[in-house]
Amino acid sequence: MGSTWVVIVNYRTADLVIDCLRSLAAQLSDCNERYIRVVVVDNNSDDGSVVRLDATIEREGWSSWACVMPLEKNGGFAVGNNAGIRKALASANPADYLMLLNPDTVAHPRAIKALVDFMDAHPKAGIAGSQLEGADGKVDSSAHTFPTPLSELEGAARLGMLSRLLHRYVVTPPPQALAHQCDWVSGASMIVRRQVIENIGLMDESYFLYFEEVDFCRRAHQAGWQCWHVPASRVLHLEGASTGIRAVAKRRAGYWYDSRRRFFTKHYGISGLLMADVFWTAGRFSYLLRKVLHLGANNRQDGGPRWFMFDLLWGDLRAFLSGRLWRIQHTRQQS
C-alpha cells in the first residue's frame, strides 16, 4: 500500500491549520487505497497553538491520521518542513510521496488524489504543484520560471514590449488550464517523490522563509527530475495570511532579502547577484521615469513595499563588503 505524508508548518496560525485539516479530512475517502498521514510541525509558536491543535485533533477524531510535532525553536519554513519529512521517512510506513502544504490553504476535493495519481502516472516527475486559487476564486499563477538576472530586469521594468522580448525569463507567466512542465511550483502546495529527497537531500535550511522551494526545485532539475503543474489539484491559498507578504505598505522582512541574496549567489555566483541588482535597478528606474513622464507606466502602487530599493541594494552591498557573499559562494562551490 502506497504512503503519502502531508507536512504543514505552523507558526501562530492555529485557526488556519484547523481549517486546512478539516479540508483534508473531507477527502481522505478519495485515497482509501493509500496510507495518508498528516504531521503539523509547530515552529515554537509559543502561543498555545500546540495545545489547541492537539485538542482539536482529538475532539474531531483525526488522531488516526494527524499529529502535531512541536519544535523547540523557530528555524524557518525549510527547517519545519525538513523535520516533518524526516519523521515521515523514519515512520513504520515511510512515505512514497511528501506533500508540503501551507497552513493558509484549504484543499478542494480530490486535491491530494489528483497529485498522487499524476505522480503515479509520470515516473520522471519528481515534483508537482497544485493550482492555487485566491479567496475571490481567481486562479493564481503557481507554475514559474527560475529567477535570473534578466528576469529581474523584466519584472522591475514592467514594460510590455520588453516582457514580450524576454518572455522566456518571465518568472510568473499566465496560468495554463492543462498539466505542463515548469521550472518550479509554489511551496504552498507541492508534492515530492521520496526518491528526489534521497537523490538531492532535504530543503536548504539556510533559507528562513521564501526561495527555499525555488532552490529545491532547481536542485531537482539539475539532478534530472521533472517539475509539473497539475491544475486538476485545486487548493485555495489565502496568500499572505500566515506571513503578511501581501501587505505592500509594510516594510518587507529582512529574511526575504536574505533569501533572494542566497538564491542568486548560490546558483549564479556573486557576479550573478550583482548583475541581477544592476538589471533590477535599470528596470526600476525605467519604470519610474516612464511614470513621471506619463509614458504608459501605470499610476497604481509602485510595485514594492516601503524602502524596497534601499533594503534590496544596501543589503546586498553590505553582504558583499562583509564577506557574507563569499561564504555563500564557497558553500556553492563545495556542493
C-alpha positions as CSV (number, residue, x, y, z in Angstrom):
1,M,0.0,0.0,0.0
2,G,1.5,3.4,-1.0
3,S,2.0,6.0,1.6
4,T,1.7,9.8,1.3
5,W,2.6,12.2,4.1
6,V,1.4,15.8,4.3
7,V,3.6,18.2,6.1
8,I,2.1,21.5,7.4
9,V,4.3,24.0,9.1
10,N,2.6,26.2,11.7
11,Y,3.7,29.4,13.3
12,R,1.0,31.1,15.3
13,T,-1.7,30.2,12.7
14,A,-3.7,27.5,14.6
15,D,-7.1,28.7,13.2
16,L,-5.8,28.4,9.6
17,V,-4.3,25.0,10.3
18,I,-7.6,23.7,11.7
19,D,-9.4,24.8,8.5
20,C,-6.7,23.1,6.4
21,L,-7.0,19.9,8.4
22,R,-10.8,19.9,8.1
23,S,-10.4,20.2,4.3
24,L,-8.1,17.2,4.3
25,A,-10.4,15.1,6.5
26,A,-13.2,15.6,3.9
27,Q,-11.1,13.9,1.2
28,L,-9.4,11.0,2.9
29,S,-12.1,8.7,1.5
30,D,-10.7,9.6,-2.0
31,C,-7.5,7.8,-1.1
32,N,-8.8,4.6,0.5
33,E,-6.1,2.5,-1.1
34,R,-3.3,4.7,0.1
35,Y,-1.9,5.3,3.6
36,I,-2.4,9.0,4.3
37,R,-0.8,10.8,7.3
38,V,-0.6,14.5,8.2
39,V,2.0,16.0,10.5
40,V,1.7,19.6,11.7
41,V,5.1,20.9,12.6
42,D,4.9,23.7,15.1
43,N,7.8,26.1,14.8
44,N,7.8,27.0,18.5
45,S,4.7,29.3,18.2
46,D,4.6,29.8,22.0
47,D,1.0,31.0,21.8
48,G,-0.9,27.8,22.8
49,S,-1.0,26.5,19.2
50,V,0.3,23.1,20.1
51,V,-2.3,22.6,22.9
52,R,-5.1,23.9,20.8
53,L,-4.2,21.8,17.7
54,D,-3.8,18.6,19.8
55,A,-7.2,19.2,21.4
56,T,-8.9,19.8,18.1
57,I,-7.3,16.7,16.5
58,E,-8.5,14.6,19.5
59,R,-12.0,16.2,19.6
60,E,-12.6,15.8,15.8
61,G,-11.4,12.2,15.7
62,W,-8.5,13.0,13.5
63,S,-5.8,11.4,15.7
64,S,-5.7,8.2,13.5
65,W,-4.2,10.2,10.6
66,A,-3.0,13.6,12.0
67,C,-0.5,14.6,14.7
68,V,1.4,17.7,16.0
69,M,5.2,17.8,16.1
70,P,6.4,20.7,18.3
71,L,9.9,22.1,17.7
72,E,12.0,23.8,20.3
73,K,12.8,26.9,18.2
74,N,11.5,28.6,15.0
75,G,14.2,27.8,12.4
76,G,12.0,28.8,9.5
77,F,10.0,27.2,6.8
78,A,12.7,24.8,5.5
79,V,13.6,23.7,9.0
80,G,10.0,23.0,9.8
81,N,9.3,21.1,6.6
82,N,12.5,19.1,6.9
83,A,11.5,18.0,10.5
84,G,8.2,16.7,9.2
85,I,9.9,15.0,6.2
86,R,12.4,13.2,8.5
87,K,9.5,12.0,10.6
88,A,7.7,10.7,7.5
89,L,10.8,8.9,6.2
90,A,11.5,7.3,9.5
91,S,8.0,6.0,10.1
92,A,7.0,2.4,10.0
93,N,5.3,3.1,6.7
94,P,7.7,5.5,5.1
95,A,6.4,7.9,2.5
96,D,6.4,7.3,-1.2
97,Y,5.3,11.0,-1.6
98,L,5.8,14.0,0.7
99,M,3.2,16.8,0.2
100,L,4.1,20.2,1.6
101,L,1.0,22.3,2.4
102,N,0.9,25.8,3.7
103,P,-1.2,26.5,6.8
104,D,-3.1,29.2,4.9
105,T,-4.6,26.7,2.4
106,V,-7.8,24.8,2.0
107,A,-7.6,21.7,-0.2
108,H,-10.5,21.3,-2.6
109,P,-12.0,17.8,-3.0
110,R,-9.5,15.3,-4.5
111,A,-6.6,17.7,-4.4
112,I,-4.3,15.1,-2.9
113,K,-5.5,12.3,-5.1
114,A,-5.0,14.3,-8.2
115,L,-1.4,14.9,-7.4
116,V,-0.7,11.3,-6.3
117,D,-2.4,9.9,-9.4
118,F,-0.4,12.2,-11.6
119,M,2.9,11.2,-9.9
120,D,2.0,7.5,-10.2
121,A,1.4,8.0,-14.0
122,H,4.6,10.1,-14.6
123,P,7.6,8.4,-13.1
124,K,10.0,11.1,-14.3
125,A,8.1,13.7,-12.4
126,G,9.9,14.4,-9.1
127,I,7.8,17.4,-8.0
128,A,4.3,18.6,-8.9
129,G,2.2,21.5,-7.7
130,S,-1.4,22.3,-7.3
131,Q,-3.4,25.1,-9.0
132,L,-3.7,27.8,-6.4
133,E,-6.8,30.0,-6.2
134,G,-7.4,33.2,-4.2
135,A,-10.3,33.8,-1.8
136,D,-12.1,35.5,-4.7
137,G,-12.0,32.3,-6.8
138,K,-9.4,33.7,-9.3
139,V,-6.6,31.4,-10.4
140,D,-3.2,32.4,-9.1
141,S,-0.3,31.6,-11.4
142,S,1.6,28.9,-9.5
143,A,3.9,27.5,-12.2
144,H,7.0,29.5,-12.6
145,T,10.3,30.0,-14.4
146,F,13.6,30.2,-12.4
147,P,14.6,33.7,-11.5
148,T,17.6,35.0,-13.4
149,P,19.3,38.4,-13.8
150,L,17.2,39.0,-16.9
151,S,14.0,38.2,-15.1
152,E,14.9,40.9,-12.6
153,L,15.1,43.4,-15.4
154,E,11.7,42.3,-16.9
155,G,9.9,42.3,-13.5
156,A,11.2,45.7,-12.4
157,A,10.6,47.5,-15.8
158,R,7.0,46.3,-16.2
159,L,7.2,47.2,-19.9
160,G,5.0,45.1,-22.2
161,M,7.4,45.3,-25.2
162,L,10.3,44.2,-23.0
163,S,8.3,41.4,-21.4
164,R,7.4,40.1,-24.9
165,L,11.1,40.2,-25.8
166,L,12.1,38.4,-22.6
167,H,9.1,36.1,-22.4
168,R,11.4,33.1,-21.6
169,Y,12.5,34.9,-18.5
170,V,9.1,35.9,-17.1
171,V,9.1,34.3,-13.6
172,T,5.3,34.0,-13.4
173,P,3.7,33.5,-16.8
174,P,-0.1,33.4,-17.3
175,P,-1.7,30.2,-15.9
176,Q,-2.5,27.3,-18.2
177,A,-5.5,25.0,-18.0
178,L,-3.7,21.8,-18.7
179,A,-0.9,20.0,-16.8
180,H,2.5,21.1,-18.0
181,Q,6.2,21.1,-17.1
182,C,7.6,24.2,-15.5
183,D,10.8,25.2,-13.6
184,W,9.3,25.4,-10.1
185,V,6.0,25.4,-8.3
186,S,4.8,27.2,-5.2
187,G,5.7,25.5,-2.0
188,A,2.1,26.4,-0.8
189,S,1.0,23.0,-2.2
190,M,3.6,20.8,-3.8
191,I,4.2,17.0,-3.8
192,V,7.7,15.5,-3.9
193,R,8.7,11.9,-4.8
194,R,10.7,10.3,-2.0
195,Q,13.5,9.4,-4.5
196,V,14.1,13.1,-5.1
197,I,14.9,13.7,-1.5
198,E,17.1,10.6,-1.4
199,N,18.8,12.0,-4.5
200,I,19.3,15.7,-3.7
201,G,18.7,15.9,0.1
202,L,16.3,18.0,2.1
203,M,15.5,21.7,1.8
204,D,18.3,24.1,2.3
205,E,17.8,25.3,5.9
206,S,19.9,28.4,5.3
207,Y,16.7,29.9,3.8
208,F,14.5,31.1,6.7
209,L,11.5,31.9,4.5
210,Y,11.0,32.3,0.8
211,F,13.0,31.0,-2.1
212,E,13.5,27.6,-0.4
213,E,11.1,25.8,-2.8
214,V,12.7,27.6,-5.8
215,D,16.1,26.4,-4.6
216,F,14.8,22.8,-4.0
217,C,13.2,22.6,-7.5
218,R,16.3,23.9,-9.1
219,R,18.4,21.3,-7.4
220,A,15.9,18.6,-8.5
221,H,16.0,20.0,-12.1
222,Q,19.8,19.8,-12.1
223,A,19.6,16.2,-11.0
224,G,17.3,15.4,-14.0
225,W,13.9,15.4,-12.3
226,Q,10.8,17.0,-14.0
227,C,8.6,19.5,-12.2
228,W,4.9,19.8,-13.2
229,H,2.0,22.0,-12.6
230,V,-1.3,20.0,-12.2
231,P,-4.4,22.1,-12.4
232,A,-6.6,19.1,-11.5
233,S,-5.4,19.5,-8.0
234,R,-7.1,22.7,-6.7
235,V,-6.1,24.5,-3.5
236,L,-7.5,27.7,-2.0
237,H,-4.5,29.8,-0.9
238,L,-5.1,32.8,1.3
239,E,-1.7,34.1,0.3
240,G,0.0,36.3,2.9
241,A,-2.4,35.2,5.7
242,S,0.4,33.5,7.5
243,T,3.3,35.8,6.5
244,G,1.9,39.2,5.7
245,I,3.8,39.3,2.4
246,R,0.9,40.9,0.5
247,A,0.8,43.9,2.8
248,V,2.6,46.2,0.3
249,A,2.5,49.2,2.6
250,K,4.7,47.4,5.2
251,R,8.4,47.2,5.1
252,R,9.4,43.7,4.0
253,A,11.1,41.5,6.5
254,G,14.9,41.1,6.2
255,Y,14.7,37.4,5.6
256,W,13.1,37.9,2.2
257,Y,16.1,39.9,1.0
258,D,18.5,37.3,2.7
259,S,16.7,34.5,0.8
260,R,16.9,36.3,-2.6
261,R,20.5,37.1,-2.0
262,R,21.3,33.5,-1.1
263,F,19.4,32.1,-4.1
264,F,21.2,34.3,-6.7
265,T,24.6,33.9,-5.2
266,K,24.2,30.1,-4.7
267,H,23.1,29.5,-8.3
268,Y,24.7,32.3,-10.3
269,G,27.6,33.3,-8.1
270,I,28.4,36.8,-6.7
271,S,28.7,38.2,-10.3
272,G,25.2,36.8,-11.0
273,L,23.7,38.6,-7.9
274,L,25.4,41.9,-8.8
275,M,24.2,41.6,-12.4
276,A,20.6,40.9,-11.1
277,D,20.8,44.0,-9.0
278,V,22.1,46.1,-11.9
279,F,19.4,44.8,-14.1
280,W,16.7,45.3,-11.5
281,T,17.9,48.9,-10.9
282,A,17.8,49.7,-14.6
283,G,14.3,48.3,-14.9
284,R,13.1,50.1,-11.8
285,F,14.5,53.5,-13.0
286,S,13.0,52.9,-16.4
287,Y,9.6,52.3,-14.8
288,L,9.8,55.4,-12.6
289,L,10.9,57.6,-15.5
290,R,8.0,56.5,-17.6
291,K,5.7,57.1,-14.7
292,V,7.0,60.7,-14.2
293,L,6.8,61.4,-18.0
294,H,3.4,59.7,-18.3
295,L,4.7,57.4,-20.9
296,G,2.4,54.4,-20.2
297,A,3.6,53.4,-16.7
298,N,0.5,52.8,-14.6
299,N,-0.2,55.0,-11.6
300,R,-1.0,52.3,-9.2
301,Q,1.2,51.1,-6.3
302,D,4.8,51.3,-7.3
303,G,5.2,47.5,-7.0
304,G,7.0,47.1,-3.8
305,P,6.9,47.6,0.0
306,R,8.3,50.6,1.8
307,W,12.1,51.1,1.4
308,F,12.2,48.2,-1.1
309,M,15.0,49.6,-3.2
310,F,17.1,50.7,-0.3
311,D,16.7,47.4,1.6
312,L,17.5,45.4,-1.6
313,L,20.5,47.2,-2.8
314,W,22.0,48.3,0.5
315,G,21.5,44.8,2.0
316,D,23.4,43.2,-0.9
317,L,26.2,45.8,-0.8
318,R,26.6,45.2,2.9
319,A,26.7,41.4,2.4
320,F,29.4,41.9,-0.3
321,L,31.5,44.2,1.9
322,S,31.2,42.0,5.0
323,G,32.2,38.8,3.1
324,R,28.9,37.0,3.5
325,L,28.5,36.6,-0.2
326,W,31.9,34.9,-0.4
327,R,30.8,32.4,2.2
328,I,27.7,31.6,0.3
329,Q,29.7,31.2,-2.9
330,H,32.2,29.0,-1.2
331,T,29.4,26.7,0.0
332,R,28.1,26.6,-3.6
333,Q,31.5,25.6,-4.9
334,Q,31.7,22.8,-2.4
335,S,28.3,21.3,-3.1
